[in-house]
Amino acid sequence: MSPHTAIQVRKVVVKLSREGKSSREISVLLAIDKTPVNNILNKFKTTGSLADRPRSGRPRKTTARVDKLIRRKSVVDVRKTAGVIAQELHDENLADVSRITASRRLRDVGLFGRVGVKKPLISTKNQRARLQFAKNYQCWTVQDWKKVLFSDESKFKLFGSDGKQYVRRPVGTRYNSKYQIPPVKHGGGGAMVWGAFSYEGVGPLVEIEGVMDCFVYKDILDKQMLPFAKDNMPDGWIFQHDTDPKHASKIVSQYLSAKNVRVLEWPAQSPDLNPIEHLWDKLGRRVTNKKHSNKRDLFKTLSEEWNKIPRDTIIGLIESMPRRCAAVIIFKGMATKY
């Protein structure tokens, strides 16, 4: 068993195993390798214990009191680095420890420096709605999800990036809201696009000029979405869009009803349930290293890369839908790794 696998994570591994999850499923859900999962389960089956055996070695340079101080400073502020903690202990005349020692003590208690995942903070109301949605559709098969046309809007910036922010957290808690960083809205030039895709492949990618209101959105549905769906989607197809006000507007709702478009109910704050987010991320990575002098040039590159998305990627995303619902149930409506 890896010494860096926190005891809390080991308990979760055993719990999931008792609930019938395979090693592979546990590995995916907790975002850890399959080998440590198997080691944890084998050790627990053999010894009935999750604790490590006592280890020999050089005496520790810090006392139990200092260890607690180091841990407490990290728990109070998860974005505080080991170097900052060591400096604070020195300035407060509490202890003289190096950055490396502080880092080791934090790892000893299962707190590791990781890039903070950017996820929206989900309200209690929306957690319940997400959980109910996942339960309602947990029995849907891949064949059912093949009939869904997923859609969304996204903005791609001409310059710059949001950067990385680190947090100190235990293994397996990447999607715990305590360790997440809310996304920040940025201004500046860029291209706003609307896109859709299904098992049949990517649909149109539309550049949005100016402000996208319910009238602009209705026009996109009428001139882009519906023609694509009629030509490419199977009988009984379903349209998915999120709960953005313009999507839920009376104008759009009446239009979809008049066209007999079946709309998939969708919980708020659920980008992790929509596989199109993966395509936005892929597009963003592909255009980041290319120079674009203006929005038109950026949109041209986005369109080219959008149409190059491999068929295997599309199939994999549709096949991930049952797992996405299962993850929402496991995390009780909180944000998942998707």
RALIN-V954813 format. One record per residue. N is the residue number from 0. RES is the residue in one small letter. OMEGA is omega as a letter, one per 40 degrees, with the letter a starting at -180 (999 if undefined). Layout:
n;res;omega
N;RES;OMEGA
N;RES;OMEGA
This chain:
n;res;omega
0;m;i
1;s;i
2;p;a
3;h;i
4;t;a
5;a;a
6;i;i
7;q;i
8;v;i
9;r;i
10;k;i
11;v;i
12;v;i
13;v;i
14;k;i
15;l;i
16;s;i
17;r;i
18;e;i
19;g;i
20;k;i
21;s;i
22;s;i
23;r;i
24;e;i
25;i;i
26;s;a
27;v;a
28;l;a
29;l;i
30;a;i
31;i;a
32;d;a
33;k;a
34;t;i
35;p;i
36;v;i
37;n;i
38;n;i
39;i;a
40;l;i
41;n;i
42;k;a
43;f;i
44;k;a
45;t;a
46;t;a
47;g;a
48;s;i
49;l;a
50;a;i
51;d;i
52;r;i
53;p;a
54;r;i
55;s;i
56;g;a
57;r;i
58;p;a
59;r;i
60;k;a
61;t;i
62;t;i
63;a;i
64;r;i
65;v;i
66;d;i
67;k;i
68;l;i
69;i;a
70;r;a
71;r;i
72;k;i
73;s;a
74;v;i
75;v;i
76;d;a
77;v;i
78;r;a
79;k;a
80;t;i
81;a;i
82;g;i
83;v;i
84;i;i
85;a;i
86;q;i
87;e;i
88;l;i
89;h;a
90;d;a
91;e;i
92;n;a
93;l;a
94;a;i
95;d;i
96;v;i
97;s;i
98;r;a
99;i;i
100;t;i
101;a;i
102;s;i
103;r;a
104;r;i
105;l;i
106;r;i
107;d;a
108;v;i
109;g;i
110;l;a
111;f;i
112;g;a
113;r;i
114;v;a
115;g;i
116;v;a
117;k;a
118;k;i
119;p;i
120;l;a
121;i;i
122;s;i
123;t;i
124;k;a
125;n;i
126;q;i
127;r;a
128;a;i
129;r;a
130;l;i
131;q;i
132;f;a
133;a;i
134;k;i
135;n;a
136;y;a
137;q;a
138;c;i
139;w;i
140;t;i
141;v;i
142;q;i
143;d;a
144;w;i
145;k;a
146;k;a
147;v;i
148;l;a
149;f;a
150;s;i
151;d;i
152;e;i
153;s;i
154;k;i
155;f;a
156;k;i
157;l;a
158;f;i
159;g;i
160;s;a
161;d;a
162;g;a
163;k;i
164;q;a
165;y;i
166;v;i
167;r;a
168;r;i
169;p;i
170;v;i
171;g;a
172;t;a
173;r;a
174;y;i
175;n;a
176;s;a
177;k;a
178;y;i
179;q;i
180;i;i
181;p;i
182;p;a
183;v;i
184;k;a
185;h;i
186;g;i
187;g;a
188;g;i
189;g;a
190;a;i
191;m;a
192;v;i
193;w;i
194;g;i
195;a;i
196;f;i
197;s;i
198;y;a
199;e;i
200;g;i
201;v;i
202;g;a
203;p;i
204;l;a
205;v;i
206;e;a
207;i;i
208;e;i
209;g;a
210;v;i
211;m;i
212;d;a
213;c;a
214;f;i
215;v;a
216;y;i
217;k;i
218;d;i
219;i;i
220;l;a
221;d;a
222;k;a
223;q;a
224;m;a
225;l;i
226;p;i
227;f;a
228;a;a
229;k;a
230;d;a
231;n;a
232;m;i
233;p;i
234;d;i
235;g;a
236;w;a
237;i;a
238;f;i
239;q;i
240;h;a
241;d;a
242;t;i
243;d;a
244;p;a
245;k;i
246;h;a
247;a;a
248;s;a
249;k;a
250;i;a
251;v;a
252;s;i
253;q;i
254;y;a
255;l;i
256;s;a
257;a;i
258;k;i
259;n;i
260;v;i
261;r;a
262;v;i
263;l;i
264;e;a
265;w;i
266;p;i
267;a;i
268;q;a
269;s;i
270;p;a
271;d;i
272;l;a
273;n;a
274;p;i
275;i;i
276;e;i
277;h;i
278;l;i
279;w;i
280;d;i
281;k;i
282;l;a
283;g;i
284;r;a
285;r;a
286;v;a
287;t;a
288;n;i
289;k;a
290;k;i
291;h;a
292;s;a
293;n;a
294;k;a
295;r;i
296;d;i
297;l;a
298;f;i
299;k;i
300;t;i
301;l;a
302;s;i
303;e;a
304;e;i
305;w;a
306;n;i
307;k;a
308;i;a
309;p;i
310;r;i
311;d;i
312;t;i
313;i;a
314;i;a
315;g;a
316;l;i
317;i;a
318;e;a
319;s;a
320;m;i
321;p;i
322;r;i
323;r;i
324;c;i
325;a;a
326;a;i
327;v;i
328;i;a
329;i;a
330;f;i
331;k;i
332;g;i
333;m;a
334;a;a
335;t;a
336;k;a
337;y;999
